[in-house]
């Protein structure tokens, strides 16, 4: 009878070991998934900034006096409005969250593309601490809320002319 009792304890010990290993593996999977999602978020921020920069260059380098946004993303690969070769992106990046080259498009007047966003409806891990250009992303419910839009800087009123010596005011860096 003592042999049966020893086998019973061994069996319980093995079951306990399997349960502990399962819990450790489940915890590791959660940590790995979170780390993987954070990596994809960093890549999405990089790619989104590249699109925003490219759209801005396309807009600002419009020939003539009329500024224009691209009509399609492929216009960023080769700007046919220019006399020489002008490329603002080397390729249409894939969306790191969906793995596809399909993007949501932020359209302006006449259907022109002002920005892009991910088509993923997943909730982001990062919800705060964004750069100034990305402040609108804070508290976003999904990656679709992360819209990488180029908006030209509007010129404000000219600063008042300095009085006195006629010399320009000294440069003081913003703090």
Backbone as JSON Lines, residues from 0, in Angstrom:
{"i":0,"aa":"X","n":[0.82,-1.18,0.0],"ca":[0.0,0.0,0.0],"c":[0.87,1.26,0.0]}
{"i":1,"aa":"X","n":[2.05,1.15,0.6],"ca":[2.9,2.32,0.68],"c":[3.39,2.72,-0.71]}
{"i":2,"aa":"X","n":[3.56,1.79,-1.64],"ca":[3.95,2.09,-3.01],"c":[2.89,2.91,-3.73]}
{"i":3,"aa":"X","n":[1.62,2.6,-3.47],"ca":[0.52,3.34,-4.09],"c":[0.51,4.78,-3.57]}
{"i":4,"aa":"X","n":[0.78,4.92,-2.27],"ca":[0.78,6.25,-1.68],"c":[1.91,7.1,-2.26]}
{"i":5,"aa":"X","n":[3.09,6.51,-2.45],"ca":[4.22,7.23,-3.03],"c":[3.91,7.64,-4.46]}
{"i":6,"aa":"X","n":[3.28,6.75,-5.24],"ca":[2.91,7.09,-6.62],"c":[1.87,8.22,-6.63]}
{"i":7,"aa":"X","n":[1.0,8.24,-5.65],"ca":[-0.01,9.29,-5.57],"c":[0.63,10.65,-5.31]}
{"i":8,"aa":"X","n":[1.61,10.66,-4.39],"ca":[2.3,11.92,-4.12],"c":[3.11,12.37,-5.34]}
{"i":9,"aa":"X","n":[3.73,11.45,-6.03],"ca":[4.49,11.78,-7.24],"c":[3.56,12.36,-8.29]}
{"i":10,"aa":"X","n":[2.39,11.75,-8.45],"ca":[1.4,12.21,-9.42],"c":[0.94,13.63,-9.09]}
{"i":11,"aa":"X","n":[0.66,13.88,-7.81],"ca":[0.24,15.22,-7.37],"c":[1.38,16.22,-7.59]}
{"i":12,"aa":"X","n":[2.6,15.81,-7.32],"ca":[3.76,16.68,-7.53],"c":[3.93,17.05,-8.99]}
{"i":13,"aa":"X","n":[3.75,16.08,-9.88],"ca":[3.87,16.33,-11.32],"c":[2.75,17.28,-11.78]}
{"i":14,"aa":"X","n":[1.52,17.06,-11.29],"ca":[0.41,17.94,-11.65],"c":[0.68,19.37,-11.18]}
{"i":15,"aa":"X","n":[1.21,19.52,-9.99],"ca":[1.53,20.83,-9.44],"c":[2.62,21.5,-10.29]}
{"i":16,"aa":"X","n":[3.63,20.75,-10.69],"ca":[4.71,21.27,-11.52],"c":[4.16,21.73,-12.88]}
{"i":17,"aa":"X","n":[3.27,20.96,-13.49],"ca":[2.66,21.32,-14.77],"c":[1.83,22.6,-14.62]}
{"i":18,"aa":"X","n":[1.09,22.71,-13.53],"ca":[0.27,23.91,-13.29],"c":[1.16,25.14,-13.13]}
{"i":19,"aa":"X","n":[2.25,25.02,-12.4],"ca":[3.17,26.15,-12.21],"c":[3.8,26.54,-13.54]}
{"i":20,"aa":"X","n":[4.23,25.55,-14.31],"ca":[4.83,25.84,-15.62],"c":[3.82,26.53,-16.54]}
{"i":21,"aa":"X","n":[2.58,26.11,-16.5],"ca":[1.53,26.73,-17.32],"c":[1.33,28.19,-16.93]}
{"i":22,"aa":"X","n":[1.32,28.47,-15.64],"ca":[1.14,29.85,-15.16],"c":[2.32,30.72,-15.59]}
{"i":23,"aa":"X","n":[3.53,30.19,-15.47],"ca":[4.72,30.94,-15.87],"c":[4.69,31.22,-17.37]}
{"i":24,"aa":"X","n":[4.34,30.21,-18.16],"ca":[4.27,30.4,-19.62],"c":[3.19,31.4,-20.0]}
{"i":25,"aa":"X","n":[2.05,31.38,-19.33],"ca":[0.98,32.33,-19.62],"c":[1.44,33.75,-19.29]}
{"i":26,"aa":"X","n":[2.12,33.92,-18.18],"ca":[2.64,35.24,-17.82],"c":[3.68,35.72,-18.81]}
{"i":27,"aa":"X","n":[4.53,34.82,-19.26],"ca":[5.55,35.16,-20.25],"c":[4.89,35.58,-21.57]}
{"i":28,"aa":"X","n":[3.84,34.89,-21.96],"ca":[3.14,35.22,-23.21],"c":[2.53,36.63,-23.14]}
{"i":29,"aa":"X","n":[1.98,36.99,-22.0],"ca":[1.39,38.33,-21.84],"c":[2.48,39.39,-21.94]}
{"i":30,"aa":"X","n":[3.6,39.16,-21.27],"ca":[4.71,40.12,-21.32],"c":[5.25,40.22,-22.74]}
{"i":31,"aa":"X","n":[5.42,39.09,-23.42],"ca":[5.94,39.08,-24.79],"c":[4.99,39.83,-25.72]}
{"i":32,"aa":"X","n":[3.69,39.62,-25.58],"ca":[2.72,40.3,-26.44],"c":[2.76,41.81,-26.22]}
{"i":33,"aa":"X","n":[2.87,42.24,-24.97],"ca":[2.95,43.67,-24.66],"c":[4.22,44.27,-25.25]}
{"i":34,"aa":"X","n":[5.34,43.57,-25.11],"ca":[6.6,44.06,-25.67],"c":[6.51,44.15,-27.2]}
{"i":35,"aa":"X","n":[5.92,43.15,-27.81],"ca":[5.76,43.14,-29.26],"c":[4.88,44.29,-29.71]}
{"i":36,"aa":"X","n":[3.8,44.56,-28.99],"ca":[2.91,45.66,-29.34],"c":[3.61,47.0,-29.18]}
{"i":37,"aa":"X","n":[4.42,47.15,-28.15],"ca":[5.17,48.4,-27.96],"c":[6.15,48.61,-29.12]}
{"i":38,"aa":"X","n":[6.81,47.54,-29.57],"ca":[7.71,47.65,-30.72],"c":[6.95,48.09,-31.96]}
{"i":39,"aa":"X","n":[5.77,47.52,-32.18],"ca":[4.95,47.91,-33.33],"c":[4.5,49.36,-33.21]}
{"i":40,"aa":"X","n":[4.2,49.8,-32.0],"ca":[3.8,51.2,-31.79],"c":[4.95,52.15,-32.14]}
{"i":41,"aa":"X","n":[6.17,51.79,-31.71],"ca":[7.33,52.63,-32.05],"c":[7.51,52.7,-33.57]}
{"i":42,"aa":"X","n":[7.33,51.56,-34.23],"ca":[7.45,51.53,-35.68],"c":[6.33,52.36,-36.33]}
{"i":43,"aa":"X","n":[5.11,52.27,-35.8],"ca":[4.0,53.06,-36.33],"c":[4.29,54.55,-36.18]}
{"i":44,"aa":"X","n":[4.83,54.97,-35.06],"ca":[5.17,56.37,-34.86],"c":[6.24,56.81,-35.86]}
{"i":45,"aa":"X","n":[7.25,55.98,-36.09],"ca":[8.31,56.31,-37.06],"c":[7.72,56.44,-38.46]}
{"i":46,"aa":"X","n":[6.96,55.42,-38.88],"ca":[6.39,55.43,-40.23],"c":[5.4,56.58,-40.4]}
{"i":47,"aa":"X","n":[4.58,56.82,-39.39],"ca":[3.64,57.93,-39.46],"c":[4.34,59.27,-39.61]}
{"i":48,"aa":"X","n":[5.45,59.44,-38.89],"ca":[6.22,60.69,-39.01],"c":[6.82,60.81,-40.4]}
{"i":49,"aa":"X","n":[7.25,59.69,-40.98],"ca":[7.79,59.71,-42.34],"c":[6.71,60.14,-43.34]}
{"i":50,"aa":"X","n":[5.49,59.61,-43.18],"ca":[4.4,60.03,-44.06],"c":[4.09,61.52,-43.87]}
{"i":51,"aa":"X","n":[4.01,61.96,-42.63],"ca":[3.72,63.38,-42.35],"c":[4.78,64.28,-42.97]}
{"i":52,"aa":"X","n":[6.05,63.9,-42.8],"ca":[7.16,64.67,-43.37],"c":[7.06,64.71,-44.89]}
{"i":53,"aa":"X","n":[6.8,63.55,-45.51],"ca":[6.72,63.47,-46.97],"c":[5.55,64.3,-47.51]}
{"i":54,"aa":"X","n":[4.41,64.23,-46.85],"ca":[3.26,65.03,-47.28],"c":[3.57,66.51,-47.15]}
{"i":55,"aa":"X","n":[4.27,66.88,-46.07],"ca":[4.66,68.27,-45.88],"c":[5.61,68.75,-46.97]}
{"i":56,"aa":"X","n":[6.59,67.92,-47.33],"ca":[7.52,68.3,-48.39],"c":[6.79,68.44,-49.72]}
{"i":57,"aa":"X","n":[5.9,67.51,-50.01],"ca":[5.11,67.57,-51.25],"c":[4.32,68.89,-51.29]}
{"i":58,"aa":"X","n":[3.69,69.21,-50.18],"ca":[2.87,70.43,-50.1],"c":[3.73,71.69,-50.25]}
{"i":59,"aa":"X","n":[4.8,71.76,-49.46],"ca":[5.63,72.97,-49.42],"c":[6.4,73.18,-50.72]}
{"i":60,"aa":"X","n":[6.72,72.12,-51.43],"ca":[7.49,72.24,-52.67],"c":[6.59,72.29,-53.91]}
{"i":61,"aa":"X","n":[5.34,72.62,-53.71],"ca":[4.43,72.75,-54.84],"c":[4.94,73.83,-55.78]}
{"i":62,"aa":"X","n":[5.04,73.54,-57.08],"ca":[5.49,74.57,-58.01],"c":[4.42,75.65,-58.18]}
{"i":63,"aa":"X","n":[4.85,76.84,-58.45],"ca":[3.9,77.95,-58.59],"c":[3.45,78.43,-57.23]}
{"i":64,"aa":"X","n":[2.45,79.27,-57.21],"ca":[1.98,79.83,-55.95],"c":[0.94,79.01,-55.24]}
{"i":65,"aa":"X","n":[0.37,78.03,-55.9],"ca":[-0.73,77.25,-55.33],"c":[-0.21,75.98,-54.64]}
{"i":66,"aa":"X","n":[-0.32,75.92,-53.32],"ca":[0.13,74.74,-52.57],"c":[-0.9,73.62,-52.73]}
{"i":67,"aa":"X","n":[-0.39,72.39,-52.92],"ca":[-1.26,71.24,-53.13],"c":[-0.79,70.06,-52.3]}
{"i":68,"aa":"X","n":[-1.76,69.3,-51.81],"ca":[-1.49,68.02,-51.16],"c":[-1.52,66.94,-52.24]}
{"i":69,"aa":"X","n":[-0.89,65.79,-51.97],"ca":[-0.95,64.71,-52.96],"c":[-2.37,64.14,-53.12]}
{"i":70,"aa":"X","n":[-2.66,63.64,-54.3],"ca":[-3.97,63.04,-54.57],"c":[-3.97,61.56,-54.18]}
{"i":71,"aa":"X","n":[-2.79,60.93,-54.23],"ca":[-2.65,59.53,-53.82],"c":[-1.26,59.35,-53.18]}
{"i":72,"aa":"X","n":[-1.11,58.31,-52.37],"ca":[0.15,58.1,-51.67],"c":[1.31,57.88,-52.64]}
{"i":73,"aa":"X","n":[1.04,57.3,-53.79],"ca":[2.09,57.05,-54.78],"c":[2.72,58.35,-55.28]}
{"i":74,"aa":"X","n":[2.01,59.47,-55.17],"ca":[2.58,60.78,-55.56],"c":[3.8,61.12,-54.71]}
{"i":75,"aa":"X","n":[3.88,60.53,-53.52],"ca":[5.02,60.8,-52.64],"c":[6.28,60.05,-53.09]}
{"i":76,"aa":"X","n":[6.09,59.01,-53.92],"ca":[7.22,58.24,-54.42],"c":[7.92,58.95,-55.58]}
{"i":77,"aa":"X","n":[7.15,59.65,-56.39],"ca":[7.7,60.42,-57.51],"c":[6.76,61.58,-57.78]}
{"i":78,"aa":"X","n":[7.26,62.78,-57.53],"ca":[6.47,64.0,-57.73],"c":[6.61,64.42,-59.19]}
{"i":79,"aa":"X","n":[5.6,64.14,-59.98],"ca":[5.64,64.44,-61.41],"c":[5.41,65.92,-61.71]}
{"i":80,"aa":"X","n":[5.12,66.72,-60.69],"ca":[4.94,68.15,-60.89],"c":[6.27,68.86,-61.05]}
{"i":81,"aa":"X","n":[7.34,68.22,-60.62],"ca":[8.67,68.83,-60.65],"c":[9.35,68.55,-61.99]}
{"i":82,"aa":"X","n":[10.27,69.42,-62.38],"ca":[11.01,69.2,-63.62],"c":[12.07,68.12,-63.45]}
{"i":83,"aa":"X","n":[12.64,68.04,-62.28],"ca":[13.62,66.98,-61.99],"c":[12.96,65.88,-61.18]}
{"i":84,"aa":"X","n":[13.77,64.92,-60.76],"ca":[13.25,63.82,-59.95],"c":[13.1,64.29,-58.5]}
{"i":85,"aa":"X","n":[11.9,64.16,-57.96],"ca":[11.63,64.52,-56.57],"c":[10.9,63.35,-55.92]}
{"i":86,"aa":"X","n":[11.55,62.75,-54.96],"ca":[10.97,61.62,-54.22],"c":[10.94,61.98,-52.75]}
{"i":87,"aa":"X","n":[9.78,61.84,-52.12],"ca":[9.64,62.19,-50.71],"c":[9.6,60.95,-49.83]}
{"i":88,"aa":"X","n":[9.26,59.81,-50.41],"ca":[9.32,58.5,-49.75],"c":[10.0,57.53,-50.7]}
{"i":89,"aa":"X","n":[10.68,56.55,-50.14],"ca":[11.31,55.52,-50.97],"c":[10.33,54.42,-51.32]}
{"i":90,"aa":"X","n":[9.35,54.22,-50.44],"ca":[8.34,53.19,-50.65],"c":[7.12,53.53,-49.83]}
{"i":91,"aa":"X","n":[6.0,52.9,-50.16],"ca":[4.81,53.02,-49.31],"c":[5.0,51.99,-48.2]}
{"i":92,"aa":"X","n":[5.17,52.48,-47.0],"ca":[5.42,51.6,-45.87],"c":[4.18,50.76,-45.55]}
{"i":93,"aa":"X","n":[4.43,49.61,-44.97],"ca":[3.31,48.8,-44.49],"c":[2.94,49.29,-43.1]}
{"i":94,"aa":"X","n":[1.69,49.13,-42.76],"ca":[1.2,49.49,-41.44],"c":[1.67,48.42,-40.46]}
{"i":95,"aa":"X","n":[2.5,48.75,-39.49],"ca":[3.01,47.72,-38.57],"c":[1.92,47.06,-37.73]}
{"i":96,"aa":"X","n":[0.8,47.72,-37.56],"ca":[-0.26,47.16,-36.72],"c":[-1.1,46.13,-37.5]}
{"i":97,"aa":"X","n":[-1.25,46.32,-38.8],"ca":[-2.06,45.38,-39.61],"c":[-1.19,44.51,-40.51]}
{"i":98,"aa":"X","n":[0.05,44.94,-40.76],"ca":[0.94,44.19,-41.65],"c":[0.64,44.44,-43.12]}
{"i":99,"aa":"X","n":[-0.25,45.35,-43.44],"ca":[-0.62,45.62,-44.84],"c":[-0.15,47.02,-45.24]}
{"i":100,"aa":"X","n":[-0.08,47.26,-46.54],"ca":[0.3,48.58,-47.04],"c":[-0.92,49.49,-47.18]}
{"i":101,"aa":"X","n":[-2.03,49.05,-46.72],"ca":[-3.26,49.85,-46.79],"c":[-3.34,50.76,-45.56]}
{"i":102,"aa":"X","n":[-3.64,52.03,-45.81],"ca":[-3.71,53.03,-44.75],"c":[-5.05,53.75,-44.82]}
{"i":103,"aa":"X","n":[-5.5,54.24,-43.67],"ca":[-6.61,55.16,-43.67],"c":[-6.09,56.51,-44.11]}
{"i":104,"aa":"X","n":[-6.87,57.23,-44.88],"ca":[-6.42,58.51,-45.41],"c":[-7.24,59.66,-44.84]}
{"i":105,"aa":"X","n":[-6.54,60.69,-44.38],"ca":[-7.2,61.91,-43.93],"c":[-7.25,62.82,-45.15]}
{"i":106,"aa":"X","n":[-8.45,63.07,-45.62],"ca":[-8.61,63.82,-46.87],"c":[-9.02,65.26,-46.59]}
{"i":107,"aa":"X","n":[-8.53,66.13,-47.46],"ca":[-8.87,67.54,-47.39],"c":[-9.72,67.93,-48.58]}
{"i":108,"aa":"X","n":[-9.65,69.19,-48.93],"ca":[-10.43,69.73,-50.04],"c":[-10.08,69.0,-51.34]}
{"i":109,"aa":"X","n":[-11.09,68.62,-52.08],"ca":[-10.89,67.96,-53.37],"c":[-10.36,66.55,-53.26]}
{"i":110,"aa":"X","n":[-10.43,65.95,-52.07],"ca":[-9.96,64.58,-51.89],"c":[-8.46,64.44,-51.75]}
{"i":111,"aa":"X","n":[-7.74,65.55,-51.6],"ca":[-6.29,65.49,-51.43],"c":[-5.95,64.88,-50.07]}
{"i":112,"aa":"X","n":[-4.81,64.21,-50.01],"ca":[-4.39,63.5,-48.8],"c":[-3.58,64.43,-47.9]}
{"i":113,"aa":"X","n":[-4.1,64.67,-46.71],"ca":[-3.42,65.51,-45.72],"c":[-2.69,64.67,-44.67]}
{"i":114,"aa":"X","n":[-3.04,63.39,-44.57],"ca":[-2.42,62.55,-43.57],"c":[-2.86,61.1,-43.71]}
{"i":115,"aa":"X","n":[-2.29,60.26,-42.84],"ca":[-2.6,58.83,-42.82],"c":[-2.84,58.38,-41.38]}
{"i":116,"aa":"X","n":[-3.49,57.22,-41.26],"ca":[-3.66,56.58,-39.95],"c":[-3.79,55.08,-40.15]}
{"i":117,"aa":"X","n":[-3.51,54.34,-39.1],"ca":[-3.6,52.89,-39.13],"c":[-5.06,52.47,-39.18]}
{"i":118,"aa":"X","n":[-5.33,51.37,-39.84],"ca":[-6.69,50.83,-39.9],"c":[-6.96,49.85,-38.76]}
{"i":119,"aa":"X","n":[-5.99,49.67,-37.87],"ca":[-6.16,48.76,-36.73],"c":[-7.1,49.38,-35.69]}
{"i":120,"aa":"X","n":[-8.05,48.57,-35.24],"ca":[-8.97,49.05,-34.2],"c":[-8.52,48.6,-32.8]}
{"i":121,"aa":"X","n":[-7.32,48.02,-32.71],"ca":[-6.79,47.6,-31.41],"c":[-6.52,48.81,-30.52]}
{"i":122,"aa":"X","n":[-6.63,48.59,-29.22],"ca":[-6.35,49.65,-28.25],"c":[-4.83,49.76,-28.07]}
{"i":123,"aa":"X","n":[-4.29,50.98,-28.07],"ca":[-2.84,51.15,-27.9],"c":[-2.4,50.93,-26.47]}
{"i":124,"aa":"X","n":[-1.16,50.5,-26.32],"ca":[-0.54,50.4,-25.0],"c":[-0.12,51.8,-24.57]}
{"i":125,"aa":"X","n":[0.47,52.53,-25.49],"ca":[0.92,53.91,-25.2],"c":[-0.29,54.83,-25.26]}
{"i":126,"aa":"X","n":[-0.55,55.53,-24.17],"ca":[-1.7,56.44,-24.13],"c":[-1.3,57.86,-23.72]}
{"i":127,"aa":"X","n":[-0.03,58.07,-23.46],"ca":[0.42,59.39,-23.04],"c":[1.89,59.56,-23.32]}
{"i":128,"aa":"X","n":[2.43,60.73,-22.94],"ca":[3.85,61.02,-23.11],"c":[4.26,61.09,-24.57]}
{"i":129,"aa":"X","n":[3.42,61.68,-25.41],"ca":[3.73,61.8,-26.83],"c":[4.51,63.08,-27.08]}
{"i":130,"aa":"X","n":[5.21,63.12,-28.23],"ca":[5.89,64.34,-28.66],"c":[4.84,65.41,-28.93]}
{"i":131,"aa":"X","n":[5.29,66.65,-29.01],"ca":[4.39,67.77,-29.24],"c":[3.55,67.6,-30.5]}
{"i":132,"aa":"X","n":[4.16,67.11,-31.57],"ca":[3.45,66.94,-32.84],"c":[2.35,65.88,-32.75]}
{"i":133,"aa":"X","n":[2.45,65.0,-31.75],"ca":[1.51,63.9,-31.61],"c":[0.62,64.03,-30.37]}
{"i":134,"aa":"X","n":[0.5,65.2,-29.8],"ca":[-0.29,65.41,-28.57],"c":[-1.73,64.93,-28.72]}
{"i":135,"aa":"X","n":[-2.29,65.03,-29.93],"ca":[-3.68,64.63,-30.13],"c":[-3.89,63.13,-29.96]}
{"i":136,"aa":"X","n":[-2.82,62.34,-29.92],"ca":[-2.94,60.88,-29.78],"c":[-3.28,60.48,-28.35]}
{"i":137,"aa":"X","n":[-3.03,61.36,-27.39],"ca":[-3.22,61.02,-25.97],"c":[-4.67,60.63,-25.7]}
{"i":138,"aa":"X","n":[-4.82,59.51,-25.03],"ca":[-6.15,59.02,-24.67],"c":[-6.9,58.39,-25.82]}
{"i":139,"aa":"X","n":[-6.24,58.15,-26.95],"ca":[-6.9,57.53,-28.1],"c":[-7.38,56.12,-27.77]}
{"i":140,"aa":"X","n":[-8.58,55.78,-28.23],"ca":[-9.16,54.47,-27.94],"c":[-8.6,53.38,-28.85]}
{"i":141,"aa":"X","n":[-8.12,53.75,-30.05],"ca":[-7.54,52.78,-30.97],"c":[-6.46,53.46,-31.8]}
{"i":142,"aa":"X","n":[-5.73,52.66,-32.57],"ca":[-4.68,53.21,-33.42],"c":[-5.28,54.08,-34.53]}
{"i":143,"aa":"X","n":[-6.55,53.92,-34.81],"ca":[-7.2,54.76,-35.81],"c":[-7.25,56.22,-35.35]}
{"i":144,"aa":"X","n":[-7.1,56.44,-34.06],"ca":[-7.09,57.8,-33.52],"c":[-5.73,58.49,-33.68]}
{"i":145,"aa":"X","n":[-4.71,57.72,-34.05],"ca":[-3.38,58.28,-34.26],"c":[-3.3,58.76,-35.71]}
{"i":146,"aa":"X","n":[-3.69,60.0,-35.96],"ca":[-3.72,60.55,-37.32],"c":[-2.48,61.41,-37.54]}
{"i":147,"aa":"X","n":[-1.67,61.0,-38.52],"ca":[-0.44,61.7,-38.86],"c":[-0.75,62.68,-39.99]}
{"i":148,"aa":"X","n":[-1.12,63.89,-39.61],"ca":[-1.6,64.89,-40.56],"c":[-0.58,66.01,-40.67]}
{"i":149,"aa":"X","n":[-0.35,66.47,-41.92],"ca":[0.49,67.65,-42.11],"c":[-0.43,68.86,-42.22]}
{"i":150,"aa":"X","n":[-0.23,69.8,-41.34],"ca":[-0.96,71.07,-41.38],"c":[0.07,72.17,-41.47]}
{"i":151,"aa":"X","n":[0.04,72.96,-42.54],"ca":[1.04,74.02,-42.68],"c":[0.97,75.01,-41.53]}
{"i":152,"aa":"X","n":[2.11,75.53,-41.17],"ca":[2.18,76.52,-40.1],"c":[1.66,77.84,-40.66]}
{"i":153,"aa":"X","n":[0.68,78.39,-39.99],"ca":[0.11,79.67,-40.42],"c":[1.0,80.79,-39.91]}
{"i":154,"aa":"X","n":[1.31,81.69,-40.79],"ca":[2.14,82.83,-40.38],"c":[1.31,83.76,-39.52]}
{"i":155,"aa":"X","n":[1.82,84.09,-38.38],"ca":[1.13,85.0,-37.47],"c":[1.49,86.44,-37.81]}
{"i":156,"aa":"X","n":[1.02,87.37,-37.01],"ca":[1.36,88.77,-37.25],"c":[2.85,88.99,-37.05]}
{"i":157,"aa":"X","n":[3.41,89.92,-37.79],"ca":[4.84,90.22,-37.68],"c":[5.12,90.8,-36.3]}
{"i":158,"aa":"X","n":[6.27,90.45,-35.72],"ca":[6.62,91.02,-34.42],"c":[6.85,92.52,-34.56]}
{"i":159,"aa":"X","n":[6.62,93.27,-33.5],"ca":[6.81,94.73,-33.58],"c":[8.28,95.05,-33.87]}
{"i":160,"aa":"X","n":[8.48,96.11,-34.61],"ca":[9.84,96.54,-34.92],"c":[10.53,96.99,-33.64]}
{"i":161,"aa":"X","n":[11.8,96.63,-33.49],"ca":[12.51,97.05,-32.28],"c":[12.72,98.56,-32.28]}
{"i":162,"aa":"X","n":[12.62,99.13,-31.13],"ca":[12.85,100.57,-31.02],"c":[14.23,100.81,-30.45]}
{"i":163,"aa":"X","n":[14.76,101.95,-30.73],"ca":[16.06,102.28,-30.14],"c":[17.16,102.19,-31.16]}
{"i":164,"aa":"X","n":[18.1,101.27,-30.96],"ca":[19.33,101.22,-31.73],"c":[19.15,100.8,-33.17]}
{"i":165,"aa":"X","n":[18.05,100.21,-33.5],"ca":[17.84,99.73,-34.85],"c":[18.44,98.36,-35.07]}
{"i":166,"aa":"X","n":[19.17,97.85,-34.08],"ca":[19.74,96.52,-34.19],"c":[18.67,95.49,-33.9]}
{"i":167,"aa":"X","n":[18.74,94.35,-34.54],"ca":[17.74,93.32,-34.25],"c":[17.89,92.81,-32.82]}
{"i":168,"aa":"X","n":[16.77,92.36,-32.22],"ca":[16.87,91.86,-30.85],"c":[17.73,90.6,-30.79]}
{"i":169,"aa":"X","n":[18.38,90.38,-29.66],"ca":[19.22,89.21,-29.49],"c":[18.36,87.95,-29.49]}
{"i":170,"aa":"X","n":[18.93,86.87,-29.99],"ca":[18.22,85.58,-30.02],"c":[18.23,84.99,-28.63]}
{"i":171,"aa":"X","n":[17.05,84.62,-28.16],"ca":[16.93,83.95,-26.86],"c":[16.23,82.62,-27.08]}
{"i":172,"aa":"X","n":[16.89,81.5,-26.8],"ca":[16.25,80.21,-27.02],"c":[15.05,80.02,-26.1]}
{"i":173,"aa":"X","n":[14.05,79.33,-26.63],"ca":[12.85,79.03,-25.84],"c":[13.18,78.02,-24.75]}
{"i":174,"aa":"X","n":[12.6,78.17,-23.62],"ca":[12.88,77.25,-22.52],"c":[11.68,76.4,-22.25]}
